[in-house]
Amino acid sequence: MKDFSEKVDTMKRSKRIEALDRRAVNKDGFIDEWPEMGFVAMHSPYDPEPSIKIEDGVITELDGKKREDFDFLDQFIADYAIRTDRAEASMAVSSLEIARKIVDIHVSRKEILEIVSGITPAKMAEVINCLNVVEMMMGMQKMRARKVPGNQAHITNLKDDPVQIAADAAEGALRGFSEEETTMGVARYAPFSAMALLIGSQVGRPGVLTQCSAEEATELELGIRGLTTYAETLSVYGTEKVFIDGDDTPYSKAFLNSAYASRGLKVRFTSGAGSEVLMGSSEMKSMLYLECRCLYVTKGAGSQGIQNGSVSCVGVAAGVPAGIREIIGENLVAALLGLECASSNDQSFSNSDMRRTARTMLQFMPGTDFIFSGYAAEPNYDNMFAGSNFDAEDFDDYNVMQRDMQVDGGLRPVTEEDVIRVRRTAGKAVQAVFKYLGLTEVTDEQVEAVTYAHGSKDTLKRDAAADLMSADDMMKRGITGVDVVKALAESGYTELAENILNMLKQRVIGDYMHTAAILDEHFQVMSGVNTPNDYMGPGTGYRVSGKRWEEIKAIPHRINVNEF
Amino acid sequence: MEVNEQLIRAITQAVVEQLHKNGAQPQTQAEMQQPSGTQELAGRTRMRPKHSYEGAARAAQGTDPKEIVIGVGAAFQTEINKTMGGIPLDEVLRNVKAGIEEEGMTSRVVKVLDTSDVCFMALQAAKLSGSGIGIGIQSKGTTVIHQKDLYPLSNLELFPQAPLMDLETYRKIGRNAARYVKGEKVTPIECTNDPMVRAKYQVKAALMHIVETEQLDPEKGMIEWEGR
């Protein structure tokens, strides 16, 4: 490396190379493979060989390790995530043969799920290594749980302004997102954020699910109170050390999962390549193998789904060779295990528009349960997940891509009139609820600014200290989703109150806890159970057609021939 | 250019024959899982040699209600001397302490050797602190203000994007921590956000965190660290 830089100092520079050096992609971070530190995507020389031994129905050897040497991940996986009645038969099928069945249109999703239920994490990694990215996409097209793909939005802003959260949530719901997730710059804003998101989402389109990503106990409490309808950030990791550093075990995550389930909340776990590297404890294993372990833990804990695809560690995964291939690979592993897959794309990782778009195509084209988890439905400077791969300024590009390829990416074009209308209603509704519940004041000027705003640079300043005291007070007073319904109903927002009441009813009905469930505008569940993916090659599965195709076609800025 | 059709045909035929002879044999598992780490990094297992904290004094429990403990990372001012944004760690510490003193409180610096997770570092500092308020600072610059009775992954204020931090922000962190001690109504420091931070810095962040984590010495726990 030293020689090279010295040469550059004295060497006359090529104008072409200089032009290339200035390209955005060269601002990205790249690093050589370094398996000892976990900087390796698909396969590390230290990854174990697949193996399994079962005695009296108990797994006594897993991927080359004896039961007495198991760490808690091995033990959890051996005890809860592999079907011992299937294991012998499944392990006897070669990895290449399983990989070929995944791509073969004559082999059904059900048959694959059956085979895969008996293989070990190391075997799973081996199967994925047999597939190139196109084959992985074909696999995803078949293995995705829900028939129709979906999309999720991030709804956040730099000021943690609840009025803007409500307006962006309303617009996002209008644009077609089935789920909306918020988080905070200042964690203690969580109660306001969760409540504003719930209200705004139901203005834009009834039935949109919402979550507030916060510290686990806070998030659970918000869920129990009915201020959110699902949870997603139950993080699992591929090595014992990283689990312990977070004060967790697979068992504690399983308990937390049950805590949500007991109150009728939809839950998915979160994991992804690179987290163990970032935390400095990868045990020299490949990102893919470690992620397989995460996904087996997720399945063993009884979660219906996962948010994965490197997620917030994508800068690391994308920095190594074949990192983007690994990401669609781990999405596919989730689908192969029968889990709902919210396939990331939710974190910026490249300065290059070309590279960030290419990365997303791997999930966009085959379709996943949630292509993004989520898409920044605000300008990226307001995205408090440190930037998403796509943001509000990409809405039209995305809509055009759906139209170009006749692909359902989960969004739809909207009119300016509708955007302004739902944003204002959402802002007004939050104003009314805050007033009714005696929280901090929301002024008319604020609602007006938010209605026409693109991001928080266009909105008014709030008194953050007063908001935080009020949010704290809201928690102390035990305010719940029912109080929000009451506040809306008594402030004249009858229909909106009914929508939110309907969201609260979901947790009693419980159907949306099935794999990959979303709700339509009539609060009807569409999941991998009642609308399963039945793709088996051309002429089968989900095809964009009819009303949905007309909707996708109707982008703004089309030439009007009559006025030409 | 003239193209010799016959030649092309001959070449094509030869290639097709070869392909047939090979019978489109599937690759072996080993071929599909190409070996990695072929570059100079292969085999290396550390970033920096291990620092010895032999004889270092274990950090004591604080009793002064005005005291704020600053818990710094294991590689702080030893293996790492600048934040990810290039700010000297000496200056970081000087500004946080100055902020605390401006509000009439006192500070004490400890080095956390049993965890490199910034939330846990800050919480441990808070628990050690006479006031119950603590600040955790990783060597790459990531900072958290914590309070001893909060959940570990909760916090009073979190500054996750180290490359965006400047000395003024570190000073404000000291000031705000002191204001929490005084029980004032505190306005959190305004958030900053660079949506491209991951693309530019995450690989570097991983390397810096490895340097920090490999210096951990859980037996030693927390040690007094006057800082420089």
Contacts between the chains, C-beta under 8 A, distances in Angstrom:
chain1	res1	chain2	res2	distance
A	27	B	196	8.0
A	27	B	199	6.9
A	27	B	200	6.1
A	28	B	199	5.2
A	28	B	200	7.6
A	29	B	199	6.8
A	29	B	200	6.6
A	29	B	201	7.0
A	29	B	202	6.2
A	29	B	203	3.6
A	29	B	204	6.6
A	30	B	203	7.3
A	31	B	203	5.1
A	31	B	207	8.0
A	32	B	39	4.4
A	32	B	40	7.7
A	32	B	41	5.5
A	33	B	36	4.2
A	33	B	37	4.9
A	33	B	38	7.4
A	33	B	39	6.7
A	33	B	41	7.2
A	33	B	42	8.0
A	34	B	37	6.1
A	34	B	39	7.9
A	34	B	41	4.0
A	34	B	42	7.4
A	34	B	44	7.1
A	35	B	36	5.8
A	35	B	37	4.4
A	35	B	42	7.1
A	36	B	37	7.4
A	36	B	41	7.5
A	36	B	42	7.5
A	36	B	43	6.8
A	36	B	44	5.8
A	36	B	45	4.8
A	37	B	41	7.9
A	37	B	44	7.9
A	37	B	45	7.9
A	37	B	210	6.0
A	39	B	41	7.8
A	39	B	206	7.8
A	40	B	36	4.8
A	40	B	37	6.5
A	42	B	33	6.9
A	42	B	34	8.0
A	42	B	36	7.7
A	43	B	33	4.0
A	43	B	34	7.1
A	43	B	35	7.9
A	43	B	36	6.3
A	44	B	36	6.5
A	44	B	37	7.6
A	45	B	35	6.3
A	45	B	36	7.0
A	45	B	37	6.8
A	95	B	29	6.4
A	96	B	26	5.9
A	96	B	29	7.0
A	126	B	29	6.4
A	126	B	33	7.2
A	129	B	29	7.5
A	129	B	32	5.1
A	129	B	33	4.7
A	130	B	29	7.5
A	130	B	32	5.4
A	158	B	190	8.0
A	158	B	191	5.5
A	158	B	193	5.7
A	159	B	191	7.9
A	160	B	191	7.8
A	185	B	191	3.4
A	185	B	193	7.5
A	186	B	157	6.9
A	186	B	188	4.7
A	186	B	191	7.0
A	187	B	154	6.0
A	187	B	155	6.1
A	187	B	158	6.7
A	188	B	156	7.9
A	215	B	151	5.4
A	215	B	153	4.6
A	215	B	154	4.0
A	216	B	151	7.5
A	216	B	153	6.6
A	217	B	151	5.2
A	217	B	154	7.6
A	218	B	151	7.5
A	218	B	154	6.5
A	245	B	115	6.5
A	245	B	116	8.0
A	245	B	117	5.4
A	245	B	120	7.5
A	246	B	117	7.3
A	246	B	153	7.8
A	247	B	120	7.7
A	247	B	152	6.0
A	274	B	206	7.6
A	277	B	206	5.4
A	278	B	202	7.5
A	278	B	205	6.9
A	278	B	206	4.9
A	278	B	209	6.1
A	279	B	117	7.7
A	279	B	209	6.9
A	279	B	213	7.3
A	280	B	116	6.9
A	280	B	206	7.9
A	280	B	209	5.3
A	280	B	210	4.7
A	280	B	212	7.4
A	280	B	213	3.3
A	280	B	214	6.9
A	281	B	213	7.1
A	286	B	36	7.9
A	312	B	198	7.7
A	313	B	202	7.2
A	314	B	198	6.7
A	314	B	202	7.7
A	315	B	198	4.1
A	315	B	199	6.2
A	315	B	201	7.4
A	315	B	202	2.6
A	315	B	203	6.2
A	315	B	205	7.8
A	316	B	202	5.6
A	316	B	203	6.1
A	316	B	206	5.3
A	319	B	202	7.3
A	319	B	203	4.4
A	321	B	36	7.8
A	347	B	198	6.1
A	348	B	195	5.2
A	348	B	196	5.8
A	348	B	198	5.6
A	348	B	199	5.9
A	349	B	198	5.6
A	349	B	199	5.4
A	349	B	202	7.7
A	350	B	199	5.2
A	351	B	196	5.9
A	351	B	199	5.2
A	351	B	200	7.3
A	376	B	195	7.9
A	380	B	195	3.6
A	381	B	193	6.0
A	381	B	195	6.2
A	382	B	193	7.4
A	383	B	193	7.1
A	383	B	195	5.7
A	384	B	191	7.3
A	384	B	193	6.7
A	386	B	160	7.2
A	386	B	161	6.5
A	386	B	193	6.8
A	386	B	194	7.7
A	386	B	195	6.5
A	386	B	197	5.7
A	386	B	198	6.0
A	387	B	193	7.5
A	387	B	194	7.5
A	387	B	195	2.6
A	387	B	196	6.2
A	387	B	197	7.1
A	387	B	198	6.7
A	388	B	195	7.6
A	391	B	195	7.5
A	464	B	187	5.4
A	464	B	188	5.9
A	465	B	185	4.9
A	465	B	186	6.5
A	465	B	187	4.5
A	465	B	188	7.9
A	468	B	188	7.4
A	469	B	185	6.9
